[in-house]
Structure formats: C-alpha cells, structure tokens
C-alpha cells in the first residue's frame, strides 16, 4: 500500500467514526455539566488512563488548569499518571492495578470528578479507580472505545466511541475531549 493510500484511509476512517459518534453528544454535555458543578463547588477533576489514554488525561488536565481557548481562572484538575514517583511506588508496593485507585483514595473527595479514559473499556487499574471513586462519593465519567466494557458500565456517565480501531477511537476521543473542555471553559468565562 502506498504511503498516500495509508493517509487517505486513515482520514476516511476517522471521518466516518466521527460521524458515527453523534450518540456521544448527550453524554459529553452531561459530563461537562458534572465537571462545571464540581468545579464551582470547589472540587477537582482526577483524570486517568493508560498509554494514549494517559496522554489524553494529561491533556484534559492541562486544558482545565491552563486554558483551552480563552482567558479565565485556572480550574482544578490532576492527571493521575503525572507523578512518576507516586505511580512507580504504588506499582512496586501494591501492584500496577492499584496505581490510580490509591491516588483516588488519597486525593479524591466527595463531589470531585473521577474521569476514566480507556479505549478498551477493560483496563483493570482504571476500573479499580472507578470503584474507589464511587466508594468515596466522587462523580464518575468514563470515555471508552469498543463496547465500553466494564469501565463504561461502572461510570455514572459513559461516553462511548464504538470501534475496535484504537487509533481511530483515540482521534474521536480527542475531539470529544476538546468539545467538553470548550463547554467547561464557556461556563467560567461567561459568568
């Protein structure tokens, strides 16, 4: 396959999946509303995931703490993958399955938001963190791929991009995350 054919195929697949993901509009708006309520009440967003989803969690935290498109006050958000010392010490002492749950237990408070990102919908450490979040009274949001798996079922708000093609799911995830960040930011700029 020619290089240009690969690029054209990737673009076409991404466009098609973006168009198929219109069912995610309602959950994205609901997620933004939950985040806005939590932030207005003095809460924070704890975002987490593995691999590309870890990068998306860091990206969301950066957009909220910094800014998305407009000047406004910083909004409280943490990516639970960001502190290598915490992640590696918990992984060493308790196992990788606990790296996010332990941080949710330590940092999460009733009314905060646990934002899980998983293209597979099945990552054990992401699911364990959602379980810990629910036990502590955090609001729970999951952004998933495939059929959402146990992670999608564990969250109060489930945003699903129904595809098994991880790169395409990640592309749509980024678009939906940007839309959510814009909604959250608008709530604080327009006040």
Buried (B, 14 or more C-beta within 10 A) or exposed (E): EEEEEEEEEBEEBBEEBBEEBEEBEEBBBBBBBBBBBBBEEEBBBBBBBBBBBBBBBBBBBBBBBEBBEEEBEEBBBBBBBBEEEBBEEBBEEEEBBBBBBBBBBEBBEEBBBBBBBBBBBBBBBBBBBBBBBBEBEBBBBBBBBBBBBBBBBBBBBBBBBBBEBBEBBBBBBBBBBBBBBBBBBBBBBEE
